[in-house]
Amino acid sequence: MSVRIRLQRHGKKGKPFYWIVAADQRSKRDGKYLEKLGTYNPNFNPPLVELNIDATVKWIQFGAQPSHTAKSIISKEGALLKNHLLNGVKKGAMTEDEADKKFEDWVSEKNKKSEDKLSQIQKELSEKKKKELALEKEASEKRKLAAIAAAEEAAADEAPAEEAPAEEAPADEAPAEEAPAEEAPAEEAPADEAPAEEEKKD
């Protein structure tokens, strides 16, 4: 039976989550496995990896072959380095204490690099947010200025329309006041007729 270290997919659609497992090469991708070695979550930046290094090295010592993706992940976590150091101890190239010290030094350096990378990513994200906020403020100010300008234009357009009836009012009222003055002579006519009637009586 050939053992394969590979990823087993879990999680929902669009947000995959993987188990790192040692499984029979003939079994299905998401089928039975011999041992769960860790997890891999690519939904974060950087991806989150939890790996049992000792168990992974044990399976590699037994002859398990990692898949291409699994090999990349366990290599970054140091499983392949530890396997290499253990092979050096078996061959007598170094002692077990020296191998442990080299591995610990590598892990500390890796953690430092990971922290630097994470801080750099956080810094870039904060700068990106600042730029987005500045652009949003600029856009909101432009919208406010445009709204103020539109309101001023609307007020300027309404002002002449309100003044027009005030100018027309005297022109409408003038004929109404003059009309009684023209009718006045018509009322005096009966006064002229009265003397004529008196002369007839004489």
C-alpha positions as CSV (number, residue, x, y, z in Angstrom):
1,M,0.0,0.0,0.0
2,S,1.4,3.4,-1.0
3,V,0.7,6.2,1.3
4,R,0.1,9.8,0.1
5,I,0.2,13.0,2.1
6,R,-2.4,15.2,0.5
7,L,-5.1,17.8,1.0
8,Q,-8.7,16.8,1.7
9,R,-11.2,19.5,0.9
10,H,-13.8,20.7,3.4
11,G,-15.6,24.0,3.9
12,K,-18.4,25.6,1.9
13,K,-18.6,26.8,-1.7
14,G,-16.2,29.7,-2.3
15,K,-14.5,29.3,1.1
16,P,-12.5,26.1,1.0
17,F,-10.8,24.6,4.1
18,Y,-8.4,21.7,3.8
19,W,-7.2,18.9,6.1
20,I,-3.7,17.6,5.5
21,V,-4.0,13.9,5.7
22,A,-2.0,10.7,5.2
23,A,-4.2,8.4,3.1
24,D,-4.0,5.4,0.8
25,Q,-3.3,6.6,-2.7
26,R,-6.2,4.5,-4.0
27,S,-8.8,6.1,-1.8
28,K,-10.9,9.0,-2.9
29,R,-9.8,12.6,-2.4
30,D,-12.4,13.2,0.4
31,G,-12.6,9.6,1.4
32,K,-11.0,7.6,4.2
33,Y,-7.6,8.6,5.6
34,L,-5.1,7.0,7.8
35,E,-4.2,10.0,10.0
36,K,-5.0,13.7,10.0
37,L,-1.7,15.7,10.1
38,G,-3.0,19.3,10.2
39,T,-5.2,21.9,8.5
40,Y,-4.7,24.5,5.8
41,N,-6.9,27.6,5.5
42,P,-6.3,29.7,2.3
43,N,-9.0,32.2,3.2
44,F,-6.5,34.5,5.1
45,N,-3.5,36.4,4.0
46,P,-1.1,34.8,4.8
47,P,-2.8,31.4,4.8
48,L,-3.3,29.7,8.2
49,V,-1.5,26.4,8.6
50,E,-1.5,24.0,11.5
51,L,0.7,21.0,11.1
52,N,1.8,18.2,13.4
53,I,5.5,18.1,12.3
54,D,6.5,15.0,14.2
55,A,3.6,12.9,12.7
56,T,4.3,14.3,9.2
57,V,8.0,13.4,9.5
58,K,7.1,9.9,10.8
59,W,5.0,9.2,7.7
60,I,7.7,10.6,5.4
61,Q,10.2,8.2,7.2
62,F,7.8,5.4,6.4
63,G,7.9,6.3,2.7
64,A,4.8,8.4,2.3
65,Q,5.0,10.7,-0.8
66,P,3.4,14.2,-0.5
67,S,1.4,15.7,-3.3
68,H,2.8,18.8,-5.0
69,T,0.6,21.2,-3.0
70,A,1.1,19.3,0.3
71,K,4.8,19.2,-0.3
72,S,4.9,23.0,-0.7
73,I,2.9,23.5,2.6
74,I,4.9,21.0,4.8
75,S,8.1,22.3,3.4
76,K,7.3,25.9,4.5
77,E,6.3,24.5,7.9
78,G,9.7,22.7,8.3
79,A,8.7,19.1,8.1
80,L,11.0,18.3,5.2
81,L,13.9,20.1,6.9
82,K,13.4,18.1,10.1
83,N,13.3,14.9,8.0
84,H,16.6,15.9,6.4
85,L,18.2,16.6,9.8
86,L,17.0,13.2,11.1
87,N,18.5,11.5,8.1
88,G,21.8,13.3,8.9
89,V,21.6,12.0,12.5
90,K,21.1,8.4,11.2
91,K,24.1,8.7,9.0
92,G,26.2,10.1,11.8
93,A,26.8,13.5,10.2
94,M,25.5,15.3,13.4
95,T,24.2,14.6,16.8
96,E,20.5,14.7,17.7
97,D,21.1,17.8,19.9
98,E,22.8,19.6,17.0
99,A,19.9,18.7,14.7
100,D,17.3,20.0,17.3
101,K,19.3,23.3,17.7
102,K,19.4,23.8,13.9
103,F,15.7,23.2,13.6
104,E,14.9,25.5,16.5
105,D,17.0,28.3,14.9
106,W,15.2,27.8,11.6
107,V,11.8,27.9,13.3
108,S,12.7,31.2,15.2
109,E,14.0,32.8,11.9
110,K,10.8,31.6,10.1
111,N,8.6,33.1,12.8
112,K,10.4,36.4,12.6
113,K,10.0,36.5,8.8
114,S,6.3,35.7,9.2
115,E,5.8,38.5,11.7
116,D,7.6,41.0,9.5
117,K,5.5,39.9,6.5
118,L,2.3,40.1,8.5
119,S,3.2,43.6,9.8
120,Q,4.0,44.7,6.3
121,I,0.6,43.4,5.0
122,Q,-1.2,45.2,7.9
123,K,0.7,48.4,7.1
124,E,-0.2,48.2,3.5
125,L,-3.9,47.6,4.4
126,S,-3.9,50.6,6.8
127,E,-2.4,52.8,4.1
128,K,-4.9,51.6,1.6
129,K,-7.8,52.4,4.0
130,K,-6.4,55.8,4.7
131,K,-6.2,56.5,0.9
132,E,-9.8,55.3,0.5
133,L,-11.0,57.5,3.3
134,A,-9.2,60.5,1.8
135,L,-10.8,59.9,-1.6
136,E,-14.2,59.4,0.0
137,K,-13.9,62.7,1.9
138,E,-12.8,64.5,-1.3
139,A,-15.8,63.0,-3.1
140,S,-18.3,64.0,-0.4
141,E,-16.9,67.6,-0.3
142,K,-17.4,67.8,-4.1
143,R,-20.9,66.5,-3.7
144,K,-21.6,69.2,-1.0
145,L,-20.2,72.0,-3.2
146,A,-22.2,70.8,-6.2
147,A,-25.4,70.7,-4.1
148,I,-24.8,74.2,-2.8
149,A,-24.1,75.5,-6.3
150,A,-27.3,73.9,-7.5
151,A,-29.3,75.4,-4.7
152,E,-27.9,78.9,-5.4
153,E,-28.7,78.5,-9.1
154,A,-32.3,77.4,-8.3
155,A,-32.7,80.5,-5.9
156,A,-31.4,82.8,-8.7
157,D,-33.9,81.4,-11.2
158,E,-36.8,81.8,-8.8
159,A,-36.0,85.4,-7.9
160,P,-37.0,87.1,-11.3
161,A,-40.2,84.9,-11.4
162,E,-41.3,86.3,-8.1
163,E,-40.5,90.0,-9.0
164,A,-42.5,89.9,-12.3
165,P,-46.0,89.9,-10.8
166,A,-45.0,92.9,-8.6
167,E,-44.1,95.0,-11.7
168,E,-47.3,94.0,-13.5
169,A,-49.6,94.9,-10.6
170,P,-49.6,98.8,-11.1
171,A,-50.3,98.3,-14.9
172,D,-53.4,96.2,-14.1
173,E,-54.7,98.6,-11.4
174,A,-54.3,101.9,-13.4
175,P,-57.2,101.3,-15.9
176,A,-59.4,100.2,-13.0
177,E,-58.8,103.6,-11.3
178,E,-59.3,105.6,-14.4
179,A,-62.6,104.0,-15.5
180,P,-64.8,105.9,-12.9
181,A,-63.3,109.3,-14.1
182,E,-64.4,108.6,-17.7
183,E,-68.0,107.7,-16.5
184,A,-68.4,111.0,-14.5
185,P,-69.6,113.2,-17.5
186,A,-72.3,110.7,-18.2
187,E,-73.8,111.3,-14.7
188,E,-73.9,115.1,-15.3
189,A,-76.2,114.8,-18.3
190,P,-79.5,114.7,-16.2
191,A,-78.4,118.0,-14.6
192,D,-78.2,119.7,-18.0
193,E,-81.7,118.4,-19.0
194,A,-83.4,119.9,-15.9
195,P,-83.2,123.6,-17.0
196,A,-84.7,122.6,-20.4
197,E,-87.7,121.2,-18.7
198,E,-88.2,124.3,-16.6
199,E,-88.2,126.5,-19.7
200,K,-91.0,124.5,-21.3
201,K,-93.1,125.0,-18.2
202,D,-92.6,128.8,-18.4
